[in-house]
């Protein structure tokens, strides 16, 4: 990260240069060269979304949160392959394309354009960043943001517009919902900077919202939660001590801070709407879950990749040592009856 008081220099940001340099060209390749043979039975499309600034960032750039969405697709069918990539064109990106340069700064700088640049509707707003993930559900192809409304994409990756699920999820969802393979339901959650700080919802296999935003009892402060897990009984949310502080950011401080003294809390949210069960542990961070399932005695097993602390952008100094906060593939056994967690490093 750029130290406070140091002018922002994009050429010194590793994730804007070299192999991480943004892709600026939108490409259509209808006949990719195939070395060997693609099986005729291999028929479908592989899609990838990720942070990819449309223009050179201004103010700050914090990987992997900042950056515009770009979806890449590789279609395979009848032994042939084609490629196409497209930006996720939000109203903010379209305004920047009209201007020919970036108008919004990164999350650390909080630079926002005025009405004279982008009109009253966009003035002073945060820039939508549907740049984290892409999922397909109920016939909808969705580019997902960290905690915001997704953007719906066409089968050819053109941007169709913001998706609010017929107005039932106006605050949006996060980037890693989970599909129940048996029912086809999509379990989602969303965090916010003000109460209710955390809510969950369920979208049916037909795309209709079956459970609207439901506040999570016990979530009492704004924490960043990147991923979730799903079992037959629970939504599993790991609430690490990565706290948002908008007031501090407005005064030149950090928008997101790591507070290990607050510890990590795991919420087990019954899918039938019963009371939320919390388990408390020492501080650790996870970006992504691997698997989760219920145990016969009522517990939950969660597999995930553990980090001792949250780090963004350039690798910081090693995190302060916290007992049990190793790095690597980890299994947590969560006991909802006692509110305890037992973690084991698998690799």
Beta strands, then each sheet from edge to edge (+ up, - down):
strand 1: 28-29
strand 2: 44-51
strand 3: 69-77
strand 4: 80-87
strand 5: 133-137
strand 6: 140-144
strand 7: 147-148
strand 8: 150-153
strand 9: 159-163
strand 10: 173-174
strand 11: 178-179
strand 12: 186-191
strand 13: 198-203
strand 14: 209-215
strand 15: 229-230
strand 16: 234-239
strand 17: 242-244
strand 18: 256-258
strand 19: 264-270
strand 20: 277-281
strand 21: 285-294
strand 22: 300-307
strand 23: 328-335
strand 24: 340-345
sheet 1: 1+ 4- 3+ 2-
sheet 2: 5+ 6- 8+ 9-
sheet 3: 7+ 10-
sheet 4: 11+ 12- 13+ 14-
sheet 5: 15+ 16- 19+ 20-
sheet 6: 17+ 18-
sheet 7: 21+ 22- 23+ 24-
end
